[in-house]
Amino acid sequence: MSSLPLVALLIATLSLSGPVPDDQRWWWPLDPRPAVVRPFEAPPNPYAAGHRGIDLDAPAGAVVRVVDDGVVAFAGRVAGVEIVSVDHGSVRSTYQPVAADVVAGTRVAAGDVLGRLLLAGGHCLPRACLHLGRRHGTAYADPVELLDRAAAVRLVTPYGPPPAPPQTIEPVGPDGFVVPVDAPISSPFGMRIHPITGELRLHDGTDLAAACGTPVGSAAAGRVVAVTYVPAYGNRVVVEHGGGLVTSYNHLAAASVPTGAVVGAGSVVGTVGSTGLSTGCHLHWMALEHGRPIDPMLML
């Protein structure tokens, strides 16, 4: 048998590593951006051993979101592992092990929830991790090539206006959104020099200068989709409000609700603390629209 077809396939696979157009970029399927605990390892041929994707560190139960607009191609079990795959035109993304909240044929937008991360069937036992794959036809490629620029939402150009000084805020917005704690803003959403790392970064939420132990309320009615600890954000509660809007409450001393709880606007979800990467007691209040950070003050 001629080796030409195999050579052609390998060349086609390698050619996927060139510059990627902006409209083909992917967003990270987990928030906050996870660590890559095992990178992509291209197999030398379609039947050889390799690691046909990347493993992303996350706790079991973490919300898994689609990386780009597309249509769910498959949601079910293969060889005992729960898998979701999404077609994005010329490329397909795969997620495992994931308990699906979607079915085949569902049209999804970037940042929509696909399901929850499972422990069983993962590559990182006894820890949980998400295996994210990228496939062009029968050829596998490194998902990080599409994900890299999405990470730039946290690191921004040094050119731009400095953060606004501390200010007071209205407690209730026109659509019924409420401020999680009655406290002044100590650091607004936007560019700033990180007080610990010294890096110029996008401050992806609003800091409210409340004392430790102050009750923290949900900004709106919704469902708690994560109660977890993240090194940068400390103790965190994440609430989903529908329509692609999610809010999170970070650096908490402790959470007051379990995952799956239904909450109303102002319902207590935790207490102010200084856990994670923090210089003192405050609430770091975040809002994400389809997985992308926005200024939570826009909701008021």
N, C-alpha and C positions, 0 to 999 in steps of 0.2 A: 504494500500500500504506500502511495506517495506521501511524503511528509509536508507537501505544499499546503493542503487544507489546514493542517495544524499550525504551520507558520503564519498563514493568513489570519487565523483566529487570534494568535498571540499578538500580532501587529495591531489588529483591531482593538484588542483589550488595552494595550499600551497607549494607543492613540487617545483613549478617554482621559488621559491625565493632562491634556493641554488646558489653555485658558478656558474658564467657564463663563458664559454670558451671565449678566446680572439676573435675568429673568429665570435662570435655572438654579439659583442659589437656594439652599435649604435652611430652615430654621431648626434649632436644636429641639429634639422631641421631649426634653425634660427641663424643668426649671427648678433651681438655678442650673446654669450650664454645668453638666456633670464632668467628672474626670474620665478620660479614656483609659480603662484598665487593661485593655488588650487591643493593639492596633490591627489594621487590615494586613493580611499576609497573602499576597497574590499567589495562587497555585501555578506551577510551571505549565500545567496543561489542565483541561477541564475535568480530568478524572483524578488528579493528584491531590495530596493533602494540602491544606492551607486554611487560612481563617478568612472566610468570605464575608467580612463585615467588621464592625468594631463593637467592643463591649463597653457599655457606659455604666458607671457606678451610680446606683440609686437604691433606696430602700424598697422592699416589697410593699405594694400598695400605691406606689408613686403614680401620678397621672401621666399617661403617655399620650403625646399629641402628634398629629401628622406634620411632616416637615414641609409640605407644600400642597397646593391645590391638587385635587385629583379625584379618583373614584376607587372605592374599596374593591379590590379584585378578589380577595379571599379573607375570610375570618373563621377560623376553626382549628381543628387539631390535626397535626401531621406527626406520625410516629410518637404519639403521646405528648407532644408539645403544642401549646396554644400559640397560634401565629396569626398576625394580621399583615396583609400586603396591600399596597395602594399603587395604582397606575397613575403616572404623571405625564402621559404622552409617551415620549421615547425612553423613559426611565421608570423603574419600579422601586419603591422602598418597601422594606420588610422589617417587622418588629416582632421579637420573641424573647421570653414567653409573656404574652399579654392576654388577659381576660378581656375579650372584646366587648365594647359598648356599641359596636356598629355591625352591620351585615353587608355581605357582598352586594354591590350595586349602589351603595350609599355615596352620594357626592359630598366631599369634604373640602373645607378651606384650610389653608395653612393655620396651624394652631388649634384646630378642632380636636376634641378629645376622641381618641381611639379606644381607650380602655385603661386598665390598671396593671401595673407590673406584678408578675407572679414570681415566687421563689422557685417552685417546681419547674424543671425544664430549662433552667438557666445555665450559663457556662461558668459561673463563678461560685458555685456552692462551696462552703455553706452560706456565702453572702449572695444577695440578689444583684443582678445587673441586667441591663437591656442590651440585647444584640440587635444592632441596626445594620441592615444590609442595603446595598445599592446594586441594581442589575440593569444592564442594557441588553435586552434580548437574552442570550445565554451567557453573556460575558459579565463577570463581576468587577466592580471598581470600588475604590476607597471612598466611603461616604464623607470623610473629613475634607476632601477636595471641594465639596459643595457646602460644607458646614462652616468653614473657616471664616468667611466674611460675615456670616450671621452673628458670630461672636463679637463683632465690632460694635454691636449695640451697647456694650459695656465700656468700651475704650474709645474716646473721641478725640478729635483734633484739639491741639492746645490753643487754637484761635477761636475766640468767641467771648461773649460777655461773662463776667464773674457771677457767682450765685448771688441772689438777692439777699438782703439782710433779714433777720428774724422778723416775723410779722404775725398778726392775729388773723383769725379766719372765722367765717360764718359757720355756726354749728350744723345747719341743715341746708341741703341743696334744693333746687327747684324740683327735682325728680324724686325727692324723698331720701336721697343719700345723706348719711350723717357722718360727722367726724368721729373717728374711733375713740379719741380721748379729747377732753377739753383742755388743750394746752397750746402754747405758742409754737410756731415753726422755728426750729433751731437750724435746720438745713433743708432747703427746698430741692425739688427735683431739678436736675440739670448738671452741668459741668462743675466739678470742684476738685481740689487737691484732697485726696483721701487722708484723713487725719492720722492713720496708722501706717499705711504703706508709702505715703508720700507721692503716689502716682496721680496723674491727672486722669480722672475717670468720670464716666456718666454716673451720677448719683441717681440710682434707678427707683427712687421713692422719695417720700417726704418724711423728715424726722420731726416728731412731735415731742417736745421737752416736758414729759410727765415724770413724776416721781415713781420709783420702783414700787410695785404693788398696786398701782392704779388700775382699775378694771378697764379692759379694752373691749369695745363693742364692734360688731360687724358693721361695715359701712352700708350694707343693704341686705335684703333678704336673699337667702341662697342656701347652698348645701356645702358642708365642710368636706373637702376632697383630700386633704392631707393634714396630718398632725405629725410633725417630724422635727429632727434636729439637723441643721446644715451648718458646717463649720463657719462660713462667712456670716450667716444670718442668725445663728443660734436657734433657740426654740421658735418654731414657726407654725402658724395655722394658715391654711389656704382655703378660701371660700369661693365657690363657683356661683355666678349670678345669672347665667344664661346669656345667649347672644354673643358668646366668645369673651365675656368679661370675667376676670378673676381678680380677687384682691388677696393680699397676704399681709400678715401681721408678724413682725420679726423682732428678734432679741427679747422675746417674752421670758419672764421668770418661770411661767408655767402656763400650759394650755388648760382651758376649762371645758372643752368639748371633745368628743371623740370623732374620728373619721366617720362620715356618713350622717352626722347630725344635721337637721334642718334648723336654720337660724333666721331670725327676723332682723330688720334694721335696728341696731343698737343692742342686740343680744350679746351678752358677754362671752367672748371666745378665749380670753386669757388675761394675764396681768402683765403690766410693764416690767421689764427687767433689763439686764445688760449682758445677755449671753451671746456667744459668738464673737465676731470681730467688732467690738464695741468699746467706746471710751467712757461710757457712763450710762445711767438709766435714761432710756428714751424708747419711743416706739418708731420703728422704721416701717412706714405704711406704703405698700406697693399696690399698683394696679397694672394688669396686663390685658391688652386687647388682642385676641387671637394669638396669644403667646408673646406679644411684643410690649415692652414696658412703656407706659404712658404716665403723664403727670396725674396722680390721683386727685389733685385739686381741680382738675377739669370736670370731675363728677359733681362738684358743689356749685 
